[in-house]
Amino acid sequence: MVRLSSQSSCSAFGSCLTILCLLFVQPHIASSALIMTLRNHHKNYQHRRPMIQTNQSSCALFAGTWVRDDTYPVYQSSNCPIIDPQFNCQMYGRPDSDYLKYRWEPLNCQLPRFNGLEFLAQMRGKTVMFVGDSLGRNQWQSLICMISAEAPTTSTQVIRGDPLSTFQFLDYGLSISFYRATYLVDIDMVEGKRVLKLDDISGNGDAWRNVDVLSFNTGHWWTHKGSLQGWDYMESGGKYYQDMDRLAALEKGLRTWANWVENNVDSSRTRVFFLSISPTHYKFWGN
């Protein structure tokens, strides 16, 4: 089963990741929430609650609110060199820090505080992969920072590449990876042009097989135009398009992704999550 979670502000990655980490190590909780549709996401999504089917006898992890907690953050960005400079708000002069002191609180239960050592013990020998755009990259880096803050002496190795980067906690045999696929579906070169293949995900999908935890996201890149647009043509149903309704294209791409998950993921082994579109995370301070 594919689990879809609603993403609030990306300022508090640690709390978002605590939810995912709790689901990694306590999978029985995950049955409490299932997003029913993405169809109306782009219509007034800032004013909507996610459509969630919940079992009220268990913890509805994705229905709740952000609460201030002065014991946060769980790590200092200055002590975690894996964070890309362009995503390090404090290093680039953001003047405030209150946004770091919020955690997610579900409506009908309390989340335990993230414990990096427990995570390492529970996930020994496992593989975790974030797939998508910069939201997935931020989640990948933040999870590594959260673990490293509590296990600073454990042996590690990082291999950076494009599209795949992997961070390994060698003492525990745990690999945490990021696979950059901004649209999830494939982009192929055809006669020198980039073709976004709305019906094909086989190229990217080969890298996702046999992973224990897969966390996908896509969204912002489907709206980009001009120099930020990552393709020249779209292909769907054997036909090429210079453009089409972007929400319709996103839906086609997500159906292709969902079909791949259903046909290629062993649900008895692998847990799959989808993180919905986030608020934009571009802002400038000073120069």
C-alpha positions in Angstrom: 0.0 0.0 0.0 1.2 3.5 -0.8 1.0 5.9 2.0 0.6 9.6 1.3 1.4 12.2 3.9 0.6 15.9 4.0 3.7 18.1 4.4 3.5 21.3 6.4 6.1 24.0 6.4 9.6 22.7 5.6 11.2 24.7 8.3 10.9 21.9 10.8 12.4 18.9 9.0 13.3 17.2 12.2 9.7 16.8 13.3 8.6 15.6 9.8 11.4 13.0 9.9 10.5 11.9 13.4 7.1 10.8 12.0 8.7 8.9 9.1 11.4 7.4 11.5 8.7 6.3 13.9 6.9 4.5 11.0 10.2 2.9 9.9 10.8 1.3 13.3 7.1 0.8 14.4 5.3 -0.1 11.2 2.1 -1.1 12.9 1.3 2.6 13.5 1.3 3.4 9.8 -2.2 1.9 9.2 -3.8 4.8 11.0 -3.7 7.2 8.0 -4.2 7.1 4.3 -4.6 10.1 2.0 -7.6 9.5 -0.3 -6.8 11.8 -3.2 -4.4 14.3 -4.7 -6.9 15.6 -7.2 -7.7 18.9 -5.6 -4.2 19.7 -4.3 -3.7 22.8 -6.3 -7.1 24.3 -5.5 -6.8 26.3 -2.3 -4.5 23.7 -0.8 -3.2 26.1 1.8 -6.7 26.4 3.3 -7.6 22.7 3.2 -7.0 19.8 5.6 -5.8 16.7 3.9 -8.5 14.1 3.2 -7.6 11.4 5.6 -9.2 8.1 6.5 -8.2 7.4 10.1 -8.6 4.6 12.6 -9.3 6.7 15.8 -8.2 3.8 18.0 -4.6 4.4 16.8 -2.4 7.3 16.3 -3.4 9.6 13.3 0.1 10.8 12.6 -0.7 13.1 9.8 -3.5 15.0 11.5 -2.2 17.5 14.0 -0.4 20.8 14.5 3.0 22.4 15.0 3.8 23.2 18.6 6.7 25.2 20.1 9.4 23.1 21.9 12.4 25.0 23.3 14.4 21.7 23.6 14.6 21.8 19.8 16.4 21.6 17.4 17.7 18.1 17.7 20.9 19.0 15.8 22.9 22.1 14.9 23.4 22.7 11.2 26.9 24.0 11.9 27.9 20.6 13.2 26.6 18.7 10.2 28.8 19.2 7.1 26.6 17.1 4.8 24.1 19.9 4.5 24.4 21.6 1.1 25.5 25.3 1.6 22.5 26.6 -0.4 20.1 24.9 2.0 21.9 26.1 5.2 19.7 29.0 6.2 21.8 29.9 9.3 25.1 29.9 7.4 23.6 32.2 4.8 22.4 34.8 7.3 18.8 34.0 8.2 18.4 36.4 11.2 15.8 34.4 13.2 15.9 30.9 14.7 12.5 30.4 16.2 11.5 28.3 13.2 13.8 25.6 14.5 11.9 25.2 17.8 8.7 23.5 16.5 7.8 19.9 16.5 4.8 18.1 15.0 2.1 17.0 17.5 -0.7 14.6 16.2 -4.2 15.3 17.4 -4.7 12.1 19.5 -1.2 10.9 20.6 2.3 12.0 21.5 5.3 11.3 19.3 8.3 10.0 21.1 11.4 12.2 20.7 13.7 11.0 18.0 16.5 8.7 19.2 19.3 8.3 16.8 20.9 5.4 18.5 17.6 3.5 18.7 17.1 4.2 15.0 20.5 2.8 14.1 19.8 -0.3 16.2 16.3 -0.9 14.7 17.4 -0.2 11.1 20.6 -2.3 11.2 21.3 -3.8 7.8 18.5 -1.8 6.1 18.4 0.6 3.2 16.4 3.9 3.1 16.1 6.0 0.0 14.5 9.4 -0.6 13.5 10.0 -4.2 12.5 13.3 -5.8 13.6 16.9 -5.8 15.1 19.2 -3.2 12.5 18.4 -0.6 13.7 14.8 -0.7 17.3 16.0 -0.6 16.5 18.1 2.5 14.9 15.2 4.2 17.9 12.9 3.3 20.4 15.4 4.8 18.3 16.2 7.9 17.8 12.5 8.8 21.6 11.9 8.5 22.2 15.0 10.8 19.7 13.8 13.3 21.3 10.4 13.6 24.9 11.8 13.6 24.1 14.2 16.4 23.5 11.2 18.7 26.2 8.9 17.2 29.1 11.2 16.4 31.8 8.5 16.7 30.2 5.8 14.5 32.1 5.1 11.2 30.5 6.6 8.1 31.1 6.9 4.4 29.4 9.2 1.9 29.4 8.7 -1.9 27.9 11.7 -3.8 26.8 11.4 -7.4 24.0 12.3 -9.8 21.3 11.1 -9.6 22.3 8.8 -6.7 24.1 9.8 -3.4 24.5 7.4 -0.5 25.5 7.9 3.2 26.4 4.8 5.1 26.6 4.1 8.8 29.2 1.4 8.5 29.0 0.0 12.0 25.3 -0.7 11.5 25.2 -1.6 7.8 22.6 1.1 7.3 22.5 3.0 4.0 20.5 6.2 3.5 20.4 7.4 -0.1 19.0 10.3 -2.2 18.0 9.7 -5.8 17.3 12.9 -7.7 14.3 12.4 -10.0 12.4 15.7 -9.9 9.4 14.3 -12.0 9.8 10.7 -10.8 9.1 9.5 -14.4 11.9 9.2 -16.9 13.4 12.0 -19.1 15.1 10.7 -22.3 17.1 12.5 -25.0 15.4 12.1 -28.4 17.2 13.8 -31.3 18.9 16.2 -28.9 15.7 17.1 -27.1 14.7 16.3 -23.5 11.5 14.3 -23.5 9.5 13.9 -20.3 8.0 10.4 -20.6 4.7 10.5 -18.7 4.1 6.8 -19.2 7.6 5.4 -18.5 9.5 5.1 -15.2 11.5 2.0 -15.9 14.9 3.9 -16.2 14.6 5.5 -12.8 12.8 2.6 -11.2 15.7 0.2 -11.6 17.5 2.1 -8.9 14.6 1.8 -6.4 14.3 -2.0 -6.3 15.0 -4.0 -3.2 15.1 -0.9 -0.9 13.6 -1.3 2.6 12.1 2.2 2.9 11.2 4.4 -0.1 10.1 8.0 0.4 9.0 9.7 -2.8 8.1 13.3 -3.6 7.4 15.4 -6.6 5.5 18.6 -7.3 7.2 22.0 -7.8 9.1 21.1 -11.0 5.9 20.3 -12.8 5.0 24.0 -12.7 8.4 25.4 -13.8 8.6 27.2 -17.2 11.3 28.9 -19.1 14.9 28.3 -18.1 13.8 26.2 -15.1 11.7 23.8 -17.1 13.5 20.5 -17.2 12.1 19.1 -20.5 11.5 20.2 -24.1 8.6 17.9 -24.9 6.2 15.6 -23.1 5.3 12.2 -24.4 2.1 10.4 -23.5 0.3 7.6 -25.3 2.9 7.6 -28.0 2.3 11.3 -28.9 4.6 14.3 -28.3 3.3 17.5 -26.8 5.1 20.9 -26.5 3.0 21.5 -23.4 -0.2 20.4 -21.7 -2.2 21.3 -18.5 0.5 20.8 -15.8 -1.9 19.3 -13.3 -3.1 16.8 -15.9 0.6 15.9 -16.7 1.3 15.5 -13.0 -1.6 13.1 -12.6 -0.4 11.1 -15.6 3.1 10.9 -14.1 1.8 9.9 -10.6 -0.4 7.2 -12.1 2.7 5.8 -13.8 4.6 6.0 -10.5 1.8 4.3 -8.6 1.6 1.5 -11.1 5.3 0.9 -10.8 5.0 0.7 -7.0 2.1 -1.8 -7.3 3.9 -4.0 -9.8 7.5 -3.8 -8.5 7.5 -3.3 -4.7 7.2 -6.3 -2.3 4.9 -4.8 0.4 5.9 -7.5 2.8 9.5 -6.1 2.8 9.3 -2.4 1.6 7.5 0.5 3.1 6.5 3.3 0.6 5.7 6.9 1.5 4.8 9.9 -0.7 5.4 13.4 0.6 3.1 16.0 -1.0 4.2 19.3 -2.4 5.7 21.8 0.1 5.7 25.6 0.4 8.5 27.1 -1.7 11.8 27.3 0.2 13.5 30.1 -1.6 14.2 33.3 0.4 17.1 35.7 0.6 18.6 37.6 3.5 20.9 40.6 3.2 23.1 40.0 0.2 
